[in-house]
Amino acid sequence: MMQNHNVQGHLLASFTELVWGTTFVATKVLLRTFTPLEIMIARFALGFLALLLAGGGWMRAQKRSHEALFALAGLTGVTLYFLMENIALTYISASLVGVIVAAAPLCTALFAAVLLQERLSRWFFLGFVCAMTGVALASLAGVTELALDPRGVLLGVGAAVVWGAYSVLVRRLGAMGYRTAPLTCRIFGYGLLFLLIPACIEGFPAPLSAWAEPQHLANLLFLGLLASATCFVTWNRAVFLLGPVKTSAYIYATPIITIVSSALILHERMTPVMWLGTALALGGLILSERRDKPRQPDGPAAE
């Protein structure tokens, strides 16, 4: 049974990252007409409504004290993560943001070690070094000049940190017996609530009628129903099955999937350095999933 759970968890995490790694295409199209905040609110509102219908309504918390955990999960995994990532893109390049955010597995591991008392394998740290080297090579290949604006770097690091906190919070909530889809719906609800604060400040420049255009609607459905509603459920389920540390290692694959999909969809050229970086990132992912062998006791007691 445990083996089946592991296989299911790895398949769900792989599927999630495959989708998340290609969302840049839909987002890039929508950014021609809408602001990043408009896109965020639209996709998560659609995802929230879909999960609300699929889950049979608004789930009640088992205890009032659990509301704080749901609110923190919505604040970190939805509001802060996407705001920090999108604002970072206004200060530094998308490639550099991708490299920085790819450090999220390390942040997750540190949170898990402190808050969940999870033991970190030496393979995880070896995988982290290998994967980050690969992500940096693949993402920054051909970049002649890096605009290292401290604001963008700090926002990118902040996004990685809050995603680590979100992963640990989801694991805590899952251990309390909440079902994945209703739990994710509740997280989206809080995330949307917090997003209303910057929305009230920025406003909504684009008219609602703009979403009715077929191209915009198709991309919104992809982001809202698949990338948000479906993939947050599959990611959270993977966290329940594998734990936050093993699941978060799949984040290493996101920049690689983005680069490969760019080559396939936008016909961008893959250089030898990119191929090397891709191989190192995937190798780091594999290393991170390994576990240390349990020590065998010495002496006669081992017999």
CORHUCOR-V502819 format. One record per residue. SS is DSSP state (H for helix, E for strand, C for the rest). Layout:
<<SS> <SS>>
This chain:
<<C> <H> <H> <H> <H> <H> <H> <H> <H> <H> <H> <H> <H> <H> <H> <H> <H> <H> <H> <H> <C> <C> <H> <H> <H> <H> <H> <H> <H> <H> <C> <C> <C> <C> <C> <H> <H> <H> <H> <H> <H> <H> <H> <H> <H> <H> <H> <H> <H> <H> <H> <H> <H> <H> <C> <C> <C> <C> <C> <C> <C> <C> <C> <C> <C> <H> <H> <H> <H> <H> <H> <H> <H> <H> <H> <H> <H> <H> <H> <H> <H> <H> <H> <H> <H> <H> <H> <H> <C> <C> <C> <C> <C> <H> <H> <H> <H> <H> <H> <H> <H> <C> <C> <H> <H> <H> <H> <H> <H> <H> <H> <H> <H> <H> <H> <C> <C> <C> <C> <C> <C> <H> <H> <H> <H> <H> <H> <H> <H> <H> <H> <H> <H> <H> <H> <H> <H> <H> <H> <H> <C> <C> <C> <C> <C> <C> <C> <C> <C> <H> <H> <H> <H> <H> <H> <H> <H> <H> <H> <H> <H> <H> <H> <H> <H> <H> <H> <H> <H> <H> <H> <H> <H> <H> <H> <C> <C> <C> <C> <H> <H> <H> <H> <H> <H> <H> <H> <H> <H> <H> <H> <H> <H> <H> <H> <H> <H> <H> <H> <H> <H> <H> <C> <C> <C> <C> <C> <H> <H> <H> <H> <H> <C> <H> <H> <H> <H> <H> <H> <H> <H> <H> <H> <H> <H> <H> <H> <H> <H> <H> <H> <H> <H> <H> <H> <H> <H> <H> <H> <H> <H> <H> <C> <H> <H> <H> <H> <H> <H> <H> <H> <H> <H> <H> <H> <H> <H> <H> <H> <H> <H> <H> <H> <H> <H> <C> <C> <C> <C> <C> <C> <H> <H> <H> <H> <H> <H> <H> <H> <H> <H> <H> <H> <H> <H> <H> <H> <H> <C> <C> <C> <C> <C> <C> <C> <C> <C> <C> <C> <H> <H> <H> <C>>
